[in-house]
Structures are given as C-alpha cells and as structure tokens.
Amino acid sequence: MKIALIGYGKMGKEIEKIALGRGHEIVCVIDIDNQEDFESEAFRSADVAIEFTNPMVAYQNYLRAFKAGVKLVSGSTGWMAEHSEEIKRLCREEGKTLFWSSNFSLGVTIFSAVSNYLAKIMNRFPVYDVTMSETHHVHKLDAPSGTAITLAEGIVERLDRKDKWVKGTLLAPDGTLSGTAEHAANELPVNSVREGEVFGIHTIRYESDVDSITITHDAKNRGGFALGAVLAAEYTATHEGFLGMSDLFPFLNE
C-alpha cells in the first residue's frame, strides 16, 4: 500500500517506522515547509494519507487531501465542533473518505468498550456519581482531550442520569488551576492536567458514599497509537465514507 504522511513530528516518524515494517511504501511526506506537495503527483498516487497535525490546520489538510482525491486517516482533534457536519456531508454526499478517531491506540479502543459496558451496568445504580480526568503532555493544545470527549459521550449515551459532559478543572504546566470542580447532577465533568511528557492517561471514576470504582488507561509510548493508525489505513484503503474505530473493531458497537 502507498501511504502519504501529513505531519512529520514524533508521531509521523513512529507511523513511518511501523508502516515500513508492515511492508508499506511511504510515497510522500508533507510537513510545514512543503505544503505545495499537496499538489504533487507523489501525493496523488497515495492509496491513503495519514494525518497527525493540530487543530488549527487539520480541517484545511482534509480539504486539500479530498481535492487531490486521496483517502485520509486522521487523529487530529479539536476541529469537530466547527467542521464535523461539513466533513461528514462531504463523505456522505461527495464520495470523500475520512477515517477519524480521537485515539488510535488498541488499548484505548478496548478501554472504551469496557467503559461503555460499565456505564450500562452503572445505569442501574444511581447512587454512584461519575467523573473523568485526563492527563497529557504540555504540548497538547486542546483540553479536554479528544479521547476524553469520546469516552464521555459514550458514558452520557448510556447513563440516563447524565445529559451532557462539561469541562471541569484544568491544571496548567505552571501550576495554574482554572475552571471549576462544581457540576450539576446531570453533568459529567472532565478534568484536565497538562504536565511533562505524559503520552496520555484517562481515568473514569464512579463514586458513592461507601466505595468507588475506577478504571484507567495509561499509554506508555506512541507505539500503540501508530500501529492503530496504520491498521486504520489498511482498512480505509478498501472502504469509503466517514469511518471510525467502530468500523474497524465492531465490538465497540456491542
């Protein structure tokens, strides 16, 4: 399979290593200094492009890949609130293809399925309130993380007593605490911490007056994310539309 990379930071390099190890070919690498290569024959020859950049440029990258007729896999977050309906429309009505996930880690995929199943069980026990926290490296621009939002949406969908998730507190790298720890009974608060070079820790806690139940996923390195992105690219090469991890792993729909 011919793969183009959009974004060549630490994640892009890890994806490149895993893709080559699985026998794929990297035909084009686009980073901040060679944006004109979106128009190149090398980029147009790709079966799939894998995009990991940042919220400010992801949407434009999608449009440029679509214009070139290249299917896309992306893990960039922070763009969906403003552009998700348009991107889904392009995939649904104009034949474009985007496989998007807030997190490609296989471990997070399993963790998400466990969280959804646990929420179904806890729906029967309203004495437990639920909160969530996520911790990431100081370079991460959005908070809460896209993964935390996805997890929170899955919980809200399955807990009758929760109508929505809300931003909780944000502990900045300099120790500054903003936001609020207060939340209404129908809200699921998501607290964020930015420190060091943490790859990603997501914790979901159900608490009553007598005990608590906590589940956590702690990423040790970028390898799991990169492998998941390449697996998604292999799937996307033969599928179309607006795709996600529940297409690649149907057990997420159970």
Legacy VTK file of the C-alpha trace (Angstrom):
# vtk DataFile Version 3.0
C-alpha trace
ASCII
DATASET POLYDATA
POINTS 254 float
0.000 0.000 0.000
1.196 3.516 -0.827
0.963 5.891 2.136
1.414 9.649 2.347
2.215 11.234 5.711
0.816 14.647 6.655
2.740 15.868 9.686
6.244 14.587 10.362
6.728 15.100 14.057
7.296 12.351 16.594
4.008 10.670 15.727
4.609 10.858 11.988
8.027 9.263 12.343
6.612 6.456 14.503
3.891 5.792 11.933
6.510 5.710 9.183
8.549 3.107 11.053
5.568 0.829 11.656
4.189 1.236 8.122
7.545 0.297 6.574
7.788 -2.646 8.953
4.430 -3.910 7.702
5.621 -3.752 4.084
4.028 -0.474 3.005
5.623 2.300 0.957
5.844 5.942 2.026
5.392 7.903 -1.218
5.127 11.448 0.177
5.817 13.288 3.424
4.186 16.703 3.903
5.172 18.975 6.759
5.025 22.693 7.461
7.805 23.547 4.974
6.480 21.784 1.859
2.733 22.417 1.747
2.901 22.685 -2.038
3.335 18.904 -2.162
-0.412 18.512 -1.651
-0.473 19.278 -5.389
2.259 16.753 -6.258
1.869 13.591 -8.288
3.528 11.675 -5.446
0.792 12.717 -3.026
-1.974 11.932 -5.515
-0.507 8.452 -6.004
-1.121 7.508 -2.356
-3.775 4.934 -1.530
-4.230 6.593 1.867
-2.789 9.619 3.660
-2.278 9.556 7.433
-2.631 12.951 9.116
-1.469 13.879 12.619
-1.112 17.641 12.984
-3.006 20.107 15.195
-6.486 21.632 15.490
-5.561 24.809 13.598
-4.610 23.122 10.326
-6.347 19.722 10.331
-9.525 20.883 8.590
-7.612 22.541 5.728
-5.471 19.415 5.395
-8.639 17.363 4.967
-9.922 19.631 2.201
-6.586 19.545 0.373
-6.406 15.752 0.569
-10.008 15.460 -0.650
-9.212 17.809 -3.549
-6.334 15.523 -4.539
-8.641 12.500 -4.427
-6.732 10.842 -1.576
-8.428 8.902 1.201
-7.491 10.095 4.654
-6.849 8.722 8.142
-6.593 11.368 10.863
-6.048 11.525 14.607
-6.108 15.314 14.867
-8.590 16.652 17.418
-10.166 19.990 18.227
-11.769 20.639 14.820
-15.025 18.689 15.074
-17.172 21.244 16.896
-16.880 23.654 13.988
-16.451 21.420 10.951
-17.746 17.900 11.677
-21.077 18.265 9.865
-19.414 19.572 6.707
-16.794 16.818 6.673
-19.427 14.135 7.230
-21.504 15.629 4.401
-18.519 15.527 2.031
-18.024 11.859 2.884
-21.709 11.018 2.648
-22.673 13.006 -0.457
-19.497 13.672 -2.433
-17.618 10.404 -2.194
-14.818 11.569 0.115
-13.287 9.230 2.694
-12.060 10.077 6.190
-11.263 7.580 8.911
-11.177 9.700 12.061
-10.544 8.743 15.653
-9.638 10.767 18.701
-7.310 7.918 19.662
-5.958 5.032 17.576
-4.474 3.092 20.485
-5.696 -0.508 20.551
-5.622 -0.310 24.347
-7.837 2.772 24.339
-10.227 1.002 21.979
-10.566 -1.843 24.476
-10.779 0.669 27.346
-13.607 2.478 25.552
-15.557 -0.762 25.157
-15.044 -1.539 28.862
-16.166 1.987 29.815
-19.314 1.717 27.708
-20.180 -1.662 29.222
-19.525 -0.389 32.742
-21.786 2.618 32.095
-24.601 0.258 31.097
-24.215 -1.558 34.416
-23.916 1.646 36.462
-27.103 2.981 34.893
-28.901 0.685 37.348
-27.117 2.197 40.358
-27.813 5.940 40.617
-26.068 6.207 44.000
-22.788 6.391 42.050
-21.722 9.691 40.526
-19.189 9.614 37.678
-16.263 11.907 36.918
-13.371 11.748 34.476
-9.817 13.062 34.344
-7.222 13.129 31.580
-3.515 13.961 31.732
-1.338 14.806 28.719
1.995 16.373 27.860
2.485 20.134 27.988
2.473 20.428 24.172
-1.154 19.341 23.796
-3.238 22.346 22.764
-6.815 21.177 23.329
-8.456 20.331 26.644
-10.232 18.117 27.369
-8.545 15.656 25.047
-10.472 14.287 22.094
-10.220 10.836 23.654
-11.784 12.073 26.897
-14.628 13.666 24.958
-15.268 10.430 23.052
-15.246 8.438 26.295
-17.542 10.965 27.974
-20.005 10.879 25.084
-20.140 7.093 25.363
-20.928 7.318 29.078
-23.576 10.031 28.672
-25.269 7.945 25.984
-25.631 5.043 28.427
-26.341 6.810 31.745
-29.902 8.122 31.998
-28.918 10.482 34.833
-26.315 12.319 32.724
-27.382 14.662 29.918
-24.005 16.069 28.885
-20.310 16.296 29.681
-18.770 19.585 30.801
-15.269 20.946 31.214
-14.073 20.651 34.786
-10.745 21.967 36.024
-7.560 22.494 34.002
-4.210 22.265 35.765
-1.700 24.054 33.532
2.036 23.236 33.325
2.839 26.273 35.504
0.550 25.003 38.270
-2.287 27.405 37.500
-5.730 25.890 38.127
-8.675 27.169 36.099
-12.235 26.030 35.560
-14.478 24.679 38.289
-14.938 21.486 40.246
-18.650 22.211 40.616
-21.132 20.449 38.355
-24.848 19.787 38.208
-26.211 16.321 38.896
-26.973 15.788 35.199
-23.429 16.733 34.095
-20.302 14.609 33.687
-17.245 16.753 34.463
-13.971 16.114 32.628
-10.876 17.445 34.413
-7.585 18.017 32.573
-3.916 18.135 33.587
-1.001 19.234 31.400
2.392 18.146 32.677
5.737 16.805 31.478
5.796 14.458 28.500
2.846 12.259 29.505
1.569 10.296 26.491
-1.966 10.076 27.835
-3.732 8.919 30.992
-7.530 8.648 31.116
-9.335 7.774 34.335
-13.063 7.215 34.902
-14.303 7.120 38.481
-17.695 6.076 39.857
-18.116 7.083 43.496
-20.756 6.579 46.165
-20.787 7.286 49.893
-19.452 3.815 50.652
-16.970 2.994 47.869
-15.598 3.878 44.449
-14.875 2.070 41.189
-12.044 3.372 38.999
-10.747 2.319 35.583
-7.648 3.820 33.953
-5.766 3.618 30.678
-2.130 4.760 30.787
-0.227 4.968 27.488
3.484 4.111 27.826
4.624 5.341 24.398
3.398 6.268 20.906
3.699 2.745 19.513
0.094 1.753 20.190
-1.265 4.912 18.565
0.920 4.490 15.477
0.051 0.817 14.963
-3.649 1.620 15.239
-3.309 4.389 12.641
-1.615 2.026 10.182
-4.288 -0.644 10.779
-6.901 2.045 10.098
-5.110 2.968 6.862
-5.131 -0.660 5.747
-8.891 -0.764 6.381
-9.543 2.609 4.722
-7.771 1.581 1.514
-10.706 -0.716 0.714
-13.595 1.225 2.296
-15.310 4.573 1.773
-17.194 7.237 3.718
-16.835 8.670 7.217
-15.208 5.834 9.120
-14.119 5.228 12.698
-12.813 2.687 15.165
-16.245 1.077 15.482
-15.958 0.118 11.785
-12.521 -1.385 12.289
-13.491 -3.038 15.589
-17.241 -3.891 15.546
-17.171 -4.937 19.223
-17.313 -1.220 20.069
-20.953 -1.276 18.927
-21.946 -4.025 21.332
LINES 1 255
254 0 1 2 3 4 5 6 7 8 9 10 11 12 13 14 15 16 17 18 19 20 21 22 23 24 25 26 27 28 29 30 31 32 33 34 35 36 37 38 39 40 41 42 43 44 45 46 47 48 49 50 51 52 53 54 55 56 57 58 59 60 61 62 63 64 65 66 67 68 69 70 71 72 73 74 75 76 77 78 79 80 81 82 83 84 85 86 87 88 89 90 91 92 93 94 95 96 97 98 99 100 101 102 103 104 105 106 107 108 109 110 111 112 113 114 115 116 117 118 119 120 121 122 123 124 125 126 127 128 129 130 131 132 133 134 135 136 137 138 139 140 141 142 143 144 145 146 147 148 149 150 151 152 153 154 155 156 157 158 159 160 161 162 163 164 165 166 167 168 169 170 171 172 173 174 175 176 177 178 179 180 181 182 183 184 185 186 187 188 189 190 191 192 193 194 195 196 197 198 199 200 201 202 203 204 205 206 207 208 209 210 211 212 213 214 215 216 217 218 219 220 221 222 223 224 225 226 227 228 229 230 231 232 233 234 235 236 237 238 239 240 241 242 243 244 245 246 247 248 249 250 251 252 253
